[in-house]
Amino acid sequence: MTPGALRVDHVSVVVDGRALVQDVCLDVAPGEVVALVGPNGAGKSTLLRTLYRALRPTSGRVTLDGEDVWRMTGRRLARRLAAVLQETPGEFELTVYDVVAMGRTPYKRAFQGDDADDRDIVTGALGDLDVADLAQAPFDRLSGGEKQRVLIARALAQRAGTMVLDEPTNHLDLRHQLDALRLVRRLGVTAVVALHDLNLAAAFCDRICVMDSGRLVAAGPPAQVLTASLLATVYRVDAEVSAHPRTGVPQISVLPGGSA
């Protein structure tokens, strides 16, 4: 897996006359893990959809290693960029192993079966996400957290050097939240990760990019971006930000007294 350079160049998205994303510019260096944060409705998921080509920008463009993602074939893009989405696929009669094996599809000809390398990659991904014991279980009978881990395993099996993850820790318990983000860091891939948990974003991401009302309003290292004034302005909460005594990572404590 070779990490890519991802660039968002003046991207805007307008749907039914409403600007969901407005003139966003963002460069993500190879191997960098960037958190995309902001309140509900800020435009995070919409922006991510333009990265993995589920939604064409109204204006601007997204490039991977200098190449416009909309000029790539689907197979070529899938070999270089993997996506983990919030939406769980509908019900279908596939086992967990089958779902994760779908990550190998970009490397196959039509109707080509798995070879030994494919099976090793799928088995390794199942183990990395702690779902190996569920390999033969029906996917549609899993819990929300189990499904989420399986979908991350599928993206891992894709062996792309760039990953886009939309709330990958959603539904996960504390241990598996940490395991999933540790894995992203360990892989050395380029990653853009939408997160609601700002403390997780601070702990695992190189930079934090804050969206509000469709605009990118702040970007930089966690200690620079996560300030009490920004939280008051963007999230409308009264909060304290302090360095964790053991790690030095910014930690946010929201005060229960009400809105800022």
C-alpha positions as CSV (number, residue, x, y, z in Angstrom):
1,M,0.0,0.0,0.0
2,T,1.4,3.4,-1.1
3,P,-0.1,6.3,0.7
4,G,-1.5,8.9,-1.6
5,A,-1.6,12.7,-1.6
6,L,-5.2,13.8,-1.4
7,R,-6.3,17.3,-2.4
8,V,-9.6,19.1,-2.1
9,D,-9.5,22.2,-4.4
10,H,-12.2,24.8,-3.9
11,V,-15.0,22.2,-3.6
12,S,-18.6,23.3,-3.3
13,V,-21.7,21.1,-3.2
14,V,-25.1,22.6,-3.8
15,V,-28.2,20.4,-3.6
16,D,-31.7,21.8,-4.3
17,G,-30.4,25.3,-4.1
18,R,-28.8,24.8,-0.7
19,A,-25.0,25.0,-0.3
20,L,-24.0,22.0,1.8
21,V,-20.3,22.5,1.2
22,Q,-18.8,25.9,0.4
23,D,-15.4,26.4,-1.3
24,V,-13.4,24.0,0.8
25,C,-9.7,23.6,0.2
26,L,-7.7,20.8,2.0
27,D,-4.4,19.1,1.3
28,V,-3.7,15.8,3.0
29,A,0.0,14.6,2.8
30,P,0.9,11.0,2.2
31,G,0.6,9.1,5.4
32,E,-1.2,11.9,7.3
33,V,-4.2,11.1,9.4
34,V,-6.7,14.1,9.3
35,A,-9.8,14.4,11.4
36,L,-12.8,16.1,10.0
37,V,-15.0,17.4,12.8
38,G,-18.0,19.7,13.3
39,P,-21.6,19.7,14.5
40,N,-24.3,17.8,12.9
41,G,-25.2,19.3,9.5
42,A,-21.8,20.9,9.1
43,G,-21.1,19.2,5.8
44,K,-18.6,16.5,6.9
45,S,-20.3,13.5,5.3
46,T,-21.2,15.5,2.1
47,L,-17.5,16.5,1.7
48,L,-16.4,13.0,2.3
49,R,-18.7,11.7,-0.4
50,T,-16.9,13.9,-2.9
51,L,-13.6,12.2,-2.0
52,Y,-14.7,8.7,-2.7
53,R,-16.8,9.8,-5.7
54,A,-20.2,9.2,-4.4
55,L,-21.1,12.8,-5.1
56,R,-19.8,15.0,-7.8
57,P,-18.9,18.5,-6.6
58,T,-20.9,21.4,-8.0
59,S,-17.6,23.2,-8.4
60,G,-14.0,22.5,-7.7
61,R,-12.3,19.1,-7.8
62,V,-10.7,16.3,-5.8
63,T,-7.4,14.8,-6.8
64,L,-5.4,11.8,-5.7
65,D,-1.7,12.1,-6.4
66,G,-2.6,14.9,-8.8
67,E,-5.2,12.9,-10.7
68,D,-8.8,14.0,-10.7
69,V,-10.8,11.2,-9.1
70,W,-13.6,11.6,-11.6
71,R,-11.2,10.9,-14.5
72,M,-10.2,7.5,-13.0
73,T,-12.0,4.3,-13.7
74,G,-13.9,2.8,-10.8
75,R,-11.4,-0.1,-10.6
76,R,-8.4,2.2,-10.6
77,L,-9.8,4.4,-7.8
78,A,-10.8,1.4,-5.7
79,R,-7.3,0.1,-5.8
80,R,-6.0,3.4,-4.4
81,L,-8.8,4.6,-2.1
82,A,-11.1,2.7,0.3
83,A,-14.1,4.1,2.0
84,V,-15.9,3.1,5.3
85,L,-19.3,4.7,5.3
86,Q,-21.9,5.4,8.0
87,E,-24.6,3.6,6.1
88,T,-24.7,-0.1,6.7
89,P,-25.6,-2.0,3.5
90,G,-29.1,-3.4,3.4
91,E,-30.0,-7.0,4.3
92,F,-28.3,-9.6,2.1
93,E,-27.4,-13.2,2.5
94,L,-23.6,-13.0,2.8
95,T,-21.3,-14.2,5.5
96,V,-18.9,-11.9,7.2
97,Y,-16.1,-13.6,5.3
98,D,-17.9,-12.8,2.0
99,V,-18.3,-9.2,2.9
100,V,-14.7,-8.7,3.8
101,A,-13.6,-10.6,0.6
102,M,-15.5,-8.0,-1.4
103,G,-12.5,-5.7,-0.7
104,R,-10.5,-7.9,-3.1
105,T,-12.9,-7.2,-6.0
106,P,-10.8,-4.4,-7.6
107,Y,-8.0,-6.8,-8.2
108,K,-10.0,-9.5,-10.0
109,R,-11.5,-10.2,-13.4
110,A,-15.2,-11.0,-13.7
111,F,-16.1,-14.2,-11.9
112,Q,-12.5,-14.8,-10.8
113,G,-12.4,-16.6,-7.5
114,D,-10.1,-16.0,-4.5
115,D,-6.6,-17.3,-4.6
116,A,-4.3,-18.1,-1.7
117,D,-3.1,-14.4,-1.4
118,D,-6.7,-13.2,-1.3
119,R,-7.6,-15.6,1.4
120,D,-4.5,-14.6,3.5
121,I,-5.4,-10.9,3.1
122,V,-9.1,-11.5,4.1
123,T,-8.1,-13.7,7.1
124,G,-5.6,-11.1,8.3
125,A,-8.2,-8.3,8.0
126,L,-10.7,-10.3,10.0
127,G,-8.1,-10.9,12.7
128,D,-7.0,-7.2,12.8
129,L,-10.6,-6.1,13.5
130,D,-11.3,-8.9,16.0
131,V,-14.0,-10.6,13.9
132,A,-12.3,-13.8,12.8
133,D,-14.7,-15.8,15.0
134,L,-17.6,-14.4,13.1
135,A,-16.2,-15.3,9.6
136,Q,-19.1,-17.7,8.8
137,A,-21.8,-15.7,10.6
138,P,-24.6,-14.0,8.5
139,F,-23.6,-10.4,8.2
140,D,-27.2,-9.1,8.5
141,R,-27.6,-10.7,11.9
142,L,-24.7,-8.9,13.5
143,S,-24.9,-6.1,16.0
144,G,-24.2,-2.5,14.8
145,G,-20.7,-2.6,16.3
146,E,-19.9,-5.9,14.7
147,K,-21.1,-4.7,11.3
148,Q,-18.9,-1.6,11.6
149,R,-15.8,-3.7,12.4
150,V,-16.6,-6.0,9.4
151,L,-16.9,-3.0,7.1
152,I,-13.5,-1.6,8.3
153,A,-12.0,-5.1,7.7
154,R,-13.4,-4.9,4.1
155,A,-11.7,-1.6,3.6
156,L,-8.5,-3.0,5.0
157,A,-8.7,-6.0,2.6
158,Q,-8.9,-3.6,-0.2
159,R,-5.2,-2.7,0.4
160,A,-5.6,0.9,-0.8
161,G,-3.1,3.5,0.4
162,T,-5.7,6.1,1.0
163,M,-8.8,5.7,3.3
164,V,-11.9,7.8,3.9
165,L,-13.8,6.9,7.0
166,D,-17.1,8.4,8.0
167,E,-17.7,8.0,11.7
168,P,-15.8,4.6,11.8
169,T,-16.1,4.5,15.6
170,N,-19.9,4.8,15.5
171,H,-21.5,1.9,17.4
172,L,-18.1,0.6,18.7
173,D,-17.4,0.1,22.4
174,L,-14.4,1.9,23.9
175,R,-11.9,-0.9,23.3
176,H,-12.8,-1.3,19.6
177,Q,-12.9,2.5,19.1
178,L,-9.3,2.6,20.2
179,D,-8.4,-0.6,18.2
180,A,-9.9,0.8,15.0
181,L,-8.0,4.1,15.2
182,R,-4.8,2.5,16.3
183,L,-5.0,0.3,13.2
184,V,-5.5,3.3,10.9
185,R,-2.3,4.8,12.4
186,R,-0.4,1.6,12.2
187,L,-1.2,1.0,8.5
188,G,0.7,4.2,7.5
189,V,-2.1,5.1,5.0
190,T,-3.3,8.6,4.1
191,A,-6.6,8.9,6.0
192,V,-9.4,11.4,6.3
193,V,-11.6,10.5,9.3
194,A,-14.9,12.1,10.2
195,L,-15.3,11.9,14.0
196,H,-17.7,13.3,16.6
197,D,-15.5,12.5,19.5
198,L,-13.0,15.3,19.7
199,N,-10.9,13.6,22.3
200,L,-10.4,10.6,20.0
201,A,-9.6,13.0,17.1
202,A,-7.0,14.8,19.3
203,A,-5.4,11.5,20.4
204,F,-5.1,9.8,17.0
205,C,-5.0,12.5,14.3
206,D,-2.1,14.7,13.0
207,R,-4.4,17.5,12.2
208,I,-8.0,18.5,12.9
209,C,-10.1,20.3,10.3
210,V,-13.3,21.9,11.7
211,M,-16.4,22.4,9.5
212,D,-19.3,24.6,10.3
213,S,-22.3,25.4,8.0
214,G,-20.5,23.9,5.1
215,R,-17.3,25.8,5.5
216,L,-13.8,24.8,6.7
217,V,-13.4,27.2,9.6
218,A,-10.2,25.9,11.3
219,A,-7.4,23.5,10.5
220,G,-4.2,22.6,12.3
221,P,-2.6,20.4,15.0
222,P,-5.0,19.4,17.8
223,A,-3.5,21.7,20.4
224,Q,-3.8,24.6,18.0
225,V,-7.4,24.0,16.9
226,L,-9.1,22.7,19.9
227,T,-9.6,25.8,22.1
228,A,-12.4,26.9,24.4
229,S,-13.3,29.8,22.1
230,L,-13.6,27.6,19.0
231,L,-15.8,25.1,20.9
232,A,-18.0,28.0,22.0
233,T,-18.3,29.4,18.5
234,V,-18.7,26.2,16.5
235,Y,-20.4,23.8,19.0
236,R,-22.1,26.4,21.2
237,V,-20.8,24.8,24.4
238,D,-18.9,25.9,27.4
239,A,-15.8,23.7,27.7
240,E,-12.4,23.5,29.2
241,V,-9.4,22.3,27.2
242,S,-6.3,21.0,29.0
243,A,-3.3,18.8,28.2
244,H,-3.6,15.2,29.5
245,P,-1.1,14.8,32.3
246,R,0.3,11.6,30.9
247,T,0.1,12.1,27.1
248,G,0.1,15.8,26.7
249,V,-2.8,15.4,24.2
250,P,-5.6,18.1,24.5
251,Q,-8.5,16.8,26.5
252,I,-12.0,18.5,26.3
253,S,-14.3,18.6,29.3
254,V,-17.7,20.0,28.5
255,L,-19.2,22.0,31.4
256,P,-22.8,21.1,32.3
257,G,-23.9,24.6,32.9
258,G,-25.4,25.1,29.4
259,S,-24.6,26.7,26.1
260,A,-21.7,29.1,25.7
